Amino acid sequence: MIKIVACAGSVLLAITALSWPSTAEEPAADTAMMLVMDASGSMAERTGGGTTRIQAAKDGLEAVIDGLPDEQRVGFRVYGASDVAEDDPAACTDSERIVDLGTDNRDDLRRAVADYEPVGWTPTSHALREAAKDLGDTGQRTIVLVSDGEPTCDPDPCVVAREIAANGIDIRIDVVGFDVSGRAKKTLQCVADEGNGTYYDADDAESLTDSLRVSSVRAARPFDLTGTPVQGTPGEDGAPLLERGQYTDTIAADGAAHYRLARTAPDSTLHVGAVIRGISGDLGAAATLRVQRIAGLMCAASTTYGLDMASRAPVYYGGVASWVKDPESQCRTDEELGLQVDRTVGNLEGRPIELSVYEEPPITSDLAAGTAGDEPGWKAPTPGTPTEAVPGTSIANAPEVGPGTYQLDISAGETQVLAVPVDWGEQVRAQVDAQLTDEVREAASIGSGLEVTVINPLRRDVTISQYAKWPGDWTRDPWANLRENVAFRTGAMSWPLHPANRAQNDPRRQGASLAGMHYVLVSLKLRGDETNLPYTLTLGRENVLGDVAPTYAEVDGLTAPEAGSRLVDSPVTAADDEPADGADDAPDTASDESGSIIGWVVGGAVALGVLAAVVVLVARRRR
């Protein structure tokens, strides 16, 4: 949850300070956004600054419209804009699309804002359903719902959000709550959770500028899960064939979902990565991936799991590869292999899953060339001058960065992701520093803390466990036991990349056998809707093994892994998916010196405007 300062003057000052790009960048893909604004009578009340809420919203919206990227399709819908009695059936269908979805409608949007008046009730569910119709059935679609309290009509908007999300992973519902609490807040949070979106609280936050900046950049990036829709089958017969690429499906309720994997060349290695969207507050969930011969021998299996009582919209990562030690095994030669995905534990049935498939060309060099080495000890990355960064919410939208120190800000239950190119022989080291606060300590419980993980290009955890061997300057005491606001430090490092790691028994070390983009995940395992923690993340990348790059056979259609490659391209490419300054030019052996700055002013100005327009309210009553 991102907190937002609620005053009209700050909205406009923040917009001015951020400065719209002179030339807006093209959105990430065929994206569309429908603004769904509450027009209930309480919007006529005055804010703490003296102006009415509706006037503050108008001022913000007018500034937003001026900065919309030309290519961004945006529409405008209001609900509760008619002056009817609460018991009049028309009160529950009171929603109107004022401006059709389009790119050449900025003057229409301005006129709609000028005419926007608060008089009615709150038919939230009806407005959501109509907004989903407005957006159509294709492309990356976002509903931004702005509300200041409970709905006054059935059905439950949480149920409606679930229905809308069931139409595909390419639609999400973000929700901005205006000074809400109790049941009203839980309802709006549920709408965001069930709608695969994000809930933003607009009551009393201190970092409006940073919050809006984060939202604007993320709006232009791909959603957490992207890919070509497929449907796994209950058995091998009729199972869809997956080639290199990304695919989306849902976890089967009973038994395994079956797929087929296409192999281009004998002795290539088929890698499958999985990303699963879990359920907020889940007590534990797991899914298993199995690669096997069609109607035959098991080649490999891996289980991805998570414990997310303190996470919002958790995302689980895991992966498996077809490689086996026996060079004569049909797991290494069959033209097709089978893939099974099934729920092992928890409430994952029906949850979205993304499958990434990459075929690694045959390795012709000796896997044992060089040395994979023993487990390296911790070496802290060299800190530099902190620079601001806008992290992704998942691998799909993580920005590329280089070595350096980054200033970030994380909310309770959130996971943030940055992408780092890693070459053969190299490892990633990440160190997190934060100053704990009363707010954080009071919200802490068993298992609370900042957790750092490194994921390989095909979604496998490659973090070296530091259990029982923490560096001396890391904070070991559980947060729930702390009695003062100490300086907190933790970190993580990955196994150095060596092709021979695939023959290791440790699953995490096995995953450290592919060069390519790696992902540093920072998670704040903490409950408490209002809790927010600034921190710095220092990243280092260093070659500790020397020249251990393998030699690959040249096969038409197959590409060998290399440091800057994500190996599997997302069907949606972010507008700002360019490496940070210096990342592309980094030498094979990267130093720990302060490096790149993320270019965060992108064509995602849409969400910036959306939130700027609505983050204008203080305490109020429902009509």
N, C-alpha and C positions, 0 to 999 in steps of 0.2 A: 504494500500500500504506500502510495506517495502522498505526502502531506502538502497542502497548498494554502498559502496565505489568502484570506478572504477579505479583500477590500478593493473597491473599484479603482482607486488611485494607484495602488500597487500593480494592478493588472496592466494599466496603460504604461506605467513606468517600466515594468518588466518587458513589455513588448518593445518599447523604444530602446531599452538597453540591449536587448538581444539582437536587434536590427535584422530585418528581413533581408535575405540575399537579394542583390540587385537583379540577378537572373536565377529564378527558381529552377532547381534541378528536376529532371524528369522523374516521376514516381517509379517505384521499383517494378511494377508490372501493371496489369489491368486492374487498378485499384479503384475502389469507390467507397465513399463515406456518406452516411446519412446522419445528420444532426437531428436528434429528437429532443425537443425542448419542452420542459414543464411550463405550462401557462396557467397554472392554478392561481386562485385569487391572492394567495399569500405572497406572490411575487410583487404585489403592490406595496408591501411593507417596506419600511426604510432600513437601510444598512446602518452600521455604526458610524459611517462617514456622513450620514445625513441624506444622501441620495436614495432613491428607491432602488430596490433590487432589479426591477425591470430596466430602469435607466442604466444602471451599472452594467447589466448584461448587454444592453444595446451598444453601449460605448465599446465594450470588449469585442462584440461581434463585428462592429464596423471596422475595427482595426484588423481583425482576422481576415475579413474579406479582401482588404487591400493587399494582404500578403499571400493569398492562396496561389500555389503554383498553377500556371496556365493549363497544364495537362491533367490536373487533379479533378476527378469527377466528384462533385459534392452536391448534395440536396439538403433541403430544410423542411422539417416536419414539426408541427406543434401538437400538443394535446392538452385538453382542458381549456381551450380558448373560447368556448361558447358560454354565455351566461344563461345556464339552465338550472332548474332545481335538481337537487341531489337525487330525488326519487324519480326523476324523469329518465326513462330508458335511454334517451339520447345522450345523457351524461356519460354513459359507459361506451359510447361509440364516437366520442368527441375527439377526433384526431384528424388533422388535415395536412396533406402534403402541400405546402405553400410554394415550394420551388422544386421543380423536377430535377432529377439527377442530370448533371451536365458539366461541361467545362466552359461554356460561353454564357454563363448565367450570373455573373458577378453583380450586374446592375439589378437583376431580379432579386438576388439575395439582399442587397442593400435596401430595396423597397420593402421586402418582407420583414426585415429587422425593424424598419421604421414603423411598420403597422402592428408589430408584435405587442399584444396587450394581455395582461393576466386577469382572467375573470372566472375560470371554470373549476372543474374538479380534477380527478387524477386517474383516468382509465389507462394505466400503464401497460397492461397486457395487450389491449387492443392496439395501442400505439406501436408496440414492439412487432406485432404480427404485420401491421401495415408497413412498417419500415423494412421488414424483411422482404416483403413483396416489392417495395420500391427498388431494392438493390438487385433484384433478379436472381438468376441461378448460377452465374459463372463469374470467375474472377475473384480477386481477394477483396472481401467486403467487410466493412466495419460499421456497426451501429454504435453511435455515441449517445447514450441515454443520460439525460440530465434531470435529476429529480430531487425533491427536498422532503420526501416523507413516504408514508405508506400509501398504497393504491386504495382507491375508494370503490373499486369494482372487481368482480371476479372475472376470470380465474386467477389463480396465483401466478404472478409474473415469473417466479422461479421455474414453474412447470413450463411456461411458454418459452422461456429462454432455453430450456433443455430441448424442447421440440425444434426450435430454430437451429440449435447447434447440431441436431441430428441430421440436418440437411447437408452437412459436409464440414471439413476442417477449414474451408476457405471463407468461413463467415464467423465473426466473433462479435461479442457485445461488451463494450467498455461502459462503465457506469461511473458517473460523478455524483456523489451524495452531498447534499447541501445541509450541513449542520444537523445530521441525523444521529440518532442513538437508539438503543434498545431494539425492539422488534423491527422498526423501520430500517435500521442500518443492516440488520441481519438479512432482511429481505433483499435489499439492494446488493449486498455482498454475494448473496446466493445467485442473483441474476447474473452477475459478472462471472462467478465460478462456473455455473451451468452453461453460460454462453461462451466459455473458453476465452474470456476477456480479463480485464483488470479493473479492480475497484479503486477509485480515487476519493479520498475524504477531503472535503473542502470546508473544514471548520476552523482550524487554527494553526496551520503549519508555518514554518519559518523560512522555507527555502523555495519560494515560488519560482524564481528564475531557474534554478537547477531542475526542479520538477518539470517545468514546461519544456526545458531543453531536452531532458530525457524523453519525454513523451513525443516531442516533435521528431526526433531522430528515429525512434522506434516505429513510428507510424509509416516511415518509408522503407522499412526493412521487411523481409519475409516473416510470416507467422512462425510460431514455434515448430509446427509440423507442416511439411510441404511435400508434394509428390503427386504422381499419377495414381488416381484411385484404382484399386484392385480389390478383389474379394476372394480370400482364401476359401478352399473347399474342405468339407469334413473328411475327405479321403484323398488319395493321390489322383484318382481319376478326375480329369477335367481341371486339375490345379493350374492356375495361371503361371505363365513362364515369365520369370524376372531376369532381365538382362541388366547391364550396368545402368544405374539410375536410382531415383528415389521414388518410393511408392507409399501409399497410405491405405490403411484398412482399419478395422476395429477388432479388439480382442474377442475371440469366440467365448460364448457363455459356457459351453460344454465341449470338452475335448480340444484337439489341436486344429488349427487352421493350416492347410497344406498349400505349398507353392513349389514351383520347379525353378531351378537355377541353371542358366545356360552357360556352358563352358566353350570358349573359342578355341583353345589350344590345350593339348595334353600337358600335364604337369603345371598348369597355371593354378593359382590359389584363389578360390572364391571367398571373399569376405562379405559378411552381412552385419550391418549395424542396425540397432533398434533404438528408437526413441518412443517412449510411452508417456502419455499424459495421465497422471494419477489423479487422485481425489484429495482435496484439501483435508488435512486432519486425519488421514488414514492411519490406522494402527500398524499397518505393514502390508506390503504387496510384493508379488514376484511373478515373473513370467520367464519361461524357458525357451531358448532357441536351439534347435537341433538340425544339423546338416547330416544327411545320410544318403546312401545310394538308393535309387528308386527301388522300392520293395526289397531292400537289403540292408547291408552293414551300416551301423552308425559310424560316422566319421568324427564328429565333434559335437559338443553341447556346452551351453553356457546359460547361466541364470542371472537375470537382472532383477534387483530388488531394491526396496526403499522403505524407510520408516519415517513417516512424514506427519506426525501429530502436530508439528509446529510449522508446516509449510503450506503456502497458498498455491494452488494449481501446480503441484509438484511435477517434475519431469524426470523420468528414469532413463538411464542410458545403459546399453549393453551391446555385446557383439560376439561373433563366432566366426571361425575360419575353417576351411575344408582341409588344410594342410595336415598330413600325418607323416610320421617318420619313415614308414616303409615306402621306398620309391616305386615299388611294384603294385602298391595298393590301388584298387579301382577308384578309391576316393580321390586319387590324383589324376585319373585318366578318363573317367566316364564323361560323356558329352553332356549329360544332365545329372544333376544331383537334386535330392529333395530337401525342402526346408519345412520344418514344423515350428509353429509358434503356439504355445498354450499357456493359459493362466495356471500358475502353480499355487499361489497363496493370495488371499485378499480379494478385494472388490473391483477387479479390473475388467470384468466382462462388459463389453460394449464401449470400452475406452479407446480413444484414437491411438493408433500406432503408426510410426513412420519406419519403413524398411529401406536401408541404403545398401546397394549391391555394387561391389567393385571387384573386377577380375584382375589380379596381379599377374603380370607376365611370368613365364617360367624363369627361374633363376638358374643361370648356367655356371656361375662361379661356386667355389667351395663355401658352404655356409659357415664353416669353422674358420675361414680366413680372418686374421686378426684375432682379437679376443673379446668375448662379451664381458669379461671382467667380473669381479666380485661386486657386491652391493656397495655403491659409493656412500660415503658419509655426507652429512649435511654441510653445505657451504652456503652461507647467506649471500644472496645477490647484493651487489653494491647499490645502495640507494642514491637517487639523484634528486634534483629539484622536482617536486610533484607537479604534474600537469593534469588538467581535467580530462576525463574520458567519459563516454556514454556507453556502458556495457550493453550487451545483448541480453535477452531473456532466455536464450537457448542457443545451441550450436547453429541453427539455421540463420540467425540474425546477429551472430557475434562479429564485431568489427576486428580487423587485423591490426595488431600492435607489435612493436618491437621491445627490446629490453629498455627498462626505465622505471620510473616511479609514477604512479597514477593516483590522483585524488578522486575518491568515489564516495558514495553515500548509499546505504542499503537499508531496506525496511524489514521489519519482522516477517519471517516466512518467505523471503525473497531469495532467488538464486540469480546471480549475475555472471555473464560469460564473456571472456575475451579470447580471441584467436591469436596463436603464436606459430609462425612457421618453424619447423624443426627438421634438421637434416640428419643424415646418418652419423652416428657417433655422438650426437648431441643429446643433452637433457635440458629440461625446463626446471627452473627453480622459482618458486613464488613465496613471498613473505608478506604477511598481512599485519599491519599495526593499527591499533585503535585505542582510544581513551574511553574506558567504560564510564557510564553515567548512572545516576540514581534510577532513572527511568529503565535502563537496561537491566540493572541488577534486580529491581523490583519485579520485572517481568520474567526473570530467569527461573527455570525449573530443571528437573532432571534431564540431562541431554542437551541443554541450551549451550550455544556457542557459535563461533564462526568456524566454518568447515571449508577447507580448500582441497580441490580435487583436480587432477589432470586427466583429460580424456584424449584418446588417439583419434585419427581421422575417421575411423569406422566405429566410433562410439564406445570403445573399450577403455575401462579404467586402467591407467598405467602408472598410478601413484605408488611410490615406495612407502610401505607402512612405517610410521615412526613410533608405533606403539611400544611403550616401555623404554624408548631410547630418545626421548625428546631432547632437542638441543637445550642447553642450560638457560638460554634467555627466552624460551617459550613459556607461556603461561600455562601451568598444569592444573591449577585449582579449578574445580567446577564453578561456573558463574554463580550457581545458586548458593555456594558456600562463601562467597566473597562478602566482606563487610566494608569495603572501601572501593573507591573508583580508581582502580589500578590501570596502568598502561598494559594493554593486552597485546600479545604477539603470538602468532602461529604461522604455519606455512605448509608447503608441500613441494616435493620434487618428483620428477618422472624417472623411470628407468631409462638409461641411455639407449639410443636406438641401435640395434644390431640385428642383422637378418637371422642370426642363429638363435635369437631369443624365442622364436616360434617353437623351438624344440624343448623349451624349459617347461617345468611342471607348474610353476606359479602362474596362474591365469593373468595376473597383472603384467608380469614380465613377458609373457607370450605376446601380449598386445604391443609391446615396444619393439616391433619388427617391421614397422612401416614408416618411412619418411612421409612428411606431409604436414598439413595444418593440425596443430594440437590445440586443445581448448582448456583454459583455466577457469574453473567454476568456483565461485565464492558464495556460500550459502549462510544466511543468518538463521540458525535454528532457535527460534524464539517466538513465543506467543506475545500477543499484545498489539492491538490494532494501531495504537498511536506511537509505537516504538520505532525510532529511526537512529542509525548509527553511522557517522562519518568514519572513513578509514582510508589508509593508503595501501596500495598494492605495488610491491616492487618485484619486477620480473627480470630474471636472468636467463640467458641461453648460452651454453658453452659446450664445445666439443671435448669430451673426456676420454674418448676411445681412439681417436685418430681416424685414418682412412679405412673405413670398414664397409664402404658402399659396395653392394653386390653388382654383378654383371647380369643383365637381363637379355633374354632372347628377343629378337625383333619380330613382333607379330602384328599384322595389320589389324587395326582397330583397338589394340591394347596400348596403354600408356604406363610407363614405369612411375613409381611414386617418387616425388621430389619435394623439397622443403616447402615451397609456396603453394602446393596444390591441395585443394580440399578433397581430391580423388573422386568424389561424386558431387556433381554440380546440382545445386538446388534448381528446380524449375522456375523459381522466382529469384531474381538477382537484385539485391539491394542497391539503391541509387548511390549510397555512400560506401559500397563494398570495394573500396580502394585501400591498399595498405597505408598505414600511417606513415608520415614522413620518415624516411630512412629504413623502413622495414623491408622494402623491396630491394634496397641496395646493401642490406646487411651482409657481411662476409660469412663464409661458411662457418668460421669459428667466431661466434658473436661475443662481444665483450659485455660486461655488466654496466657499462656507462649509461647515463641517462639518455634515453632515445627519443622515441617519436611522440607526436601529439596527434590525437584523433581529430580529423576534420569533421566537426559535428554540425556545422551549419549546412543542412541539406534540404532537399525538397520535401521533407516531412513537416513542413510548416503547418500542415493541416491540423494535426493534433495540438500543436502549440496554440493555434488559434482557438480550437475547440475549448481547451481548458481555460485559456485566457478569458474567453467570453463568459464562462460560467462560474469561475472561481471568484465570486463577488459577494458572497452572502455571509452573514453572521447569524446568531441565534434568531430563530423565528418560530411561528406557530403555523400549523396547517389551517387552511380555511375551514 
